[in-house]
Amino acid sequence: MAAAPPLTPDGRYIVVRGRLWRAANLDLSHDRRQELVNELMAARRAVGQAERVGDAAAAAAAHAAVHATKVALRERGSPWWTDGAPDLNQKMVKNTCYSEWYAGLLLGSA
């Protein structure tokens, strides 16, 4: 199993291949978050299955389910934090306020 991606110190983003991706809402209870993650994984499996058999309607419905679950996790849609900080989702970490933190991670793993 692959290691979990780094989480920014404030818990707002994970870093994948040098890019920030919004993390799930930290205010969700463990049980609710797990429920949503389970739904997300089921929806992703449904996308794959529909695409393998060429069922465009089922694939569209499954993609919609993935999106809805990501919105519920607050990985998409409006940010879950309320302090007015900008949403840096999908930005390259080296171009953000997290650049020094991330550079330190990279140096530590070398």
Buried (B, 14 or more C-beta within 10 A) or exposed (E): EEEEEBEBEBEBBBBEEEBBBBBBBEEBEEEBBEBBBEBBEEBBEBBEEBBEEEBEEBBEBBBEBBBBBBEBBBBBBEBBBEEEEEBBBEBBBEEBEBEEBBEEEEEEEE
